[in-house]
């Protein structure tokens, strides 16, 4: 049986759907729920195959967006962190009538580094895919450690992310491999040029997976969007810098309150 985990909490006037990153689940937002719930009606989702949304096969971003659609609010701001940013972006591109605004967090329309485009080396992602089948837990732990590298709170942030993974059923190797394949192959740079909804992009200055060099390139490519770089943050700015992060969300959400 396949059933999507979808929890709604909060008392705000704006619906905010929150999508997590690779290997994780909706518990990753637990440290900021109290800050956000007075301002938003939060929709906390485990992506298909992750956490409590078990039984789903590996999916591409289009299939994930289609799977999320039936439970989606009629008109919401969609927030996606890392891999979740690609899914949320696909949602906005394919179903713009259901999306009032988009927030991407430590995400890139193209995660893979190419000539003239900063990102993750293709061989690094290929290596993670190869290692998954050999040592699942160590591969996930290595990826989590990369997400906090360089921050003042790196050790405790990594521990929090690891606890999020271990607190719920872990995704299958097939689902994790499919997620890495999305990071390796998806490129939404051109498609997002004509995004029909407001876009806020939040980055960590020390992020090793989505380098800050991406920011001015996307400022130029998507001039209608807003960008914010949180200093001393890495790939999980909502964990290391919750106050700054949440204030950005609240300010953006005020545009959509009824």
Residue pairs with C-beta under 8 A, 6 or more apart in sequence:
1 55
2 48
2 53
2 54
2 55
2 56
3 53
3 55
4 45
4 46
4 48
4 53
4 67
4 68
4 71
5 25
5 26
5 45
5 46
5 51
5 52
5 53
6 43
6 44
6 45
6 71
7 26
7 43
7 44
7 45
8 41
8 42
8 43
8 44
9 33
9 37
9 41
9 42
9 44
10 16
10 33
10 36
10 37
10 38
10 39
10 40
10 41
10 42
11 37
11 38
11 41
12 36
12 37
12 38
12 39
12 40
12 41
12 253
12 257
13 41
13 257
13 258
14 39
14 40
14 41
14 76
14 77
14 253
14 256
14 257
14 258
15 40
15 41
15 43
15 73
15 75
15 76
15 77
16 36
16 40
16 41
16 42
16 43
16 76
16 77
16 78
16 79
16 249
16 253
17 43
17 45
17 68
17 72
17 73
17 76
17 77
17 78
17 79
17 88
18 26
18 29
18 42
18 43
18 44
18 45
18 79
18 81
18 84
19 45
19 47
19 78
19 79
19 80
19 81
19 84
19 85
19 87
19 88
20 26
20 28
20 29
20 45
20 46
20 47
20 50
20 51
20 81
20 82
20 83
20 84
21 28
21 81
21 82
21 83
21 84
21 106
21 147
22 82
22 83
22 143
22 176
22 179
22 180
22 183
23 50
23 140
23 143
23 144
23 165
23 171
23 176
23 179
24 50
24 51
24 161
24 164
24 165
25 46
25 47
25 50
25 51
25 52
25 164
25 165
25 168
26 44
26 45
26 46
26 51
27 51
27 164
27 167
27 168
28 81
28 161
28 164
28 236
28 239
29 42
29 44
29 238
30 164
31 160
31 238
31 239
31 242
32 238
32 242
32 245
32 246
33 42
33 44
35 242
35 243
35 246
36 42
36 246
36 249
36 250
39 249
39 250
39 253
40 77
40 249
40 253
41 73
43 72
43 73
43 76
45 53
45 68
46 52
46 53
46 168
47 53
47 64
47 83
47 84
47 87
48 56
48 59
48 63
48 64
48 67
48 175
49 55
49 56
49 57
49 58
49 59
49 171
49 172
49 174
49 175
49 178
50 171
50 175
51 168
51 169
51 171
52 168
52 169
54 169
56 67
56 175
57 174
57 175
57 178
58 174
58 175
58 177
58 178
58 179
58 181
59 67
59 178
60 178
60 182
61 86
61 87
61 89
61 90
61 182
61 186
62 90
62 94
64 87
64 90
65 87
65 90
65 91
65 94
65 95
66 94
68 87
68 91
69 91
69 95
69 98
72 91
72 95
72 98
73 98
74 98
75 98
75 99
75 100
76 98
76 99
76 100
77 99
77 100
77 101
77 102
77 103
77 252
77 253
77 256
78 88
78 91
78 92
78 99
78 101
78 102
78 103
79 88
79 102
79 103
79 104
79 105
79 249
80 86
80 87
80 88
80 89
80 102
80 103
80 104
80 105
80 107
81 105
81 106
81 107
81 236
81 238
82 105
82 106
82 107
82 147
82 209
82 210
82 235
83 107
83 179
83 182
83 183
84 105
84 107
85 104
85 105
85 106
85 107
85 108
86 107
86 109
86 182
86 183
86 186
86 188
88 102
88 103
88 104
89 102
89 104
89 107
89 109
89 188
89 192
89 195
90 188
91 98
91 99
92 99
92 102
92 195
92 196
92 197
92 199
93 188
93 191
93 192
93 195
96 196
96 197
99 197
100 197
100 198
100 256
101 197
101 198
101 199
101 200
101 252
101 253
101 255
101 256
102 195
102 197
102 198
102 199
102 200
103 199
103 200
103 201
103 202
103 249
103 252
104 199
104 200
104 201
104 202
105 202
105 237
105 238
105 245
106 202
106 203
106 204
106 207
106 209
106 210
106 234
106 235
106 236
106 237
107 201
107 210
108 119
108 210
108 214
109 186
109 187
109 188
109 189
109 191
109 192
109 218
110 117
110 119
110 186
110 187
110 188
110 189
111 119
111 120
111 125
111 183
111 184
111 186
111 209
111 210
112 119
112 120
112 121
112 122
112 125
112 183
112 184
112 185
112 187
113 119
113 120
113 121
113 122
117 214
117 217
118 211
118 213
118 214
118 217
119 209
119 210
119 211
119 214
120 183
120 209
122 184
125 180
125 183
125 184
126 184
128 139
128 142
128 143
128 180
129 177
129 180
129 181
129 184
131 138
131 139
131 142
132 139
132 173
132 176
132 177
132 180
133 173
133 177
136 170
136 173
136 176
140 165
140 170
140 176
141 162
144 158
144 161
144 162
144 165
145 158
146 208
146 209
146 235
147 157
147 158
147 161
147 209
147 234
147 235
147 236
148 154
148 155
148 157
148 158
148 161
148 234
148 235
148 236
148 239
148 240
149 206
149 208
149 234
150 206
150 208
150 234
151 157
151 204
151 206
151 232
151 233
151 234
151 240
152 232
152 240
153 239
153 240
154 234
157 234
157 236
157 239
157 240
160 239
161 236
161 239
171 179
189 221
192 199
192 221
192 222
193 221
193 222
195 222
195 224
195 225
198 224
198 225
198 226
198 252
198 255
199 222
199 224
199 225
199 226
200 225
200 226
200 227
200 228
200 248
200 252
201 215
201 218
201 225
201 226
201 227
201 228
202 227
202 228
202 230
202 237
202 245
202 248
203 210
203 212
203 214
203 215
203 227
203 228
203 229
203 230
203 233
203 237
204 210
204 212
204 229
204 230
204 233
204 234
204 235
204 236
204 237
204 240
205 212
205 229
205 230
205 231
205 232
205 233
206 232
206 233
206 234
207 233
207 234
207 235
208 234
208 235
209 235
210 235
212 229
215 227
215 229
218 225
218 227
219 225
219 227
226 252
228 248
230 237
230 241
230 244
230 245
232 240
232 241
233 240
233 241
233 244
233 245
234 240
237 244
237 245
238 245
238 246
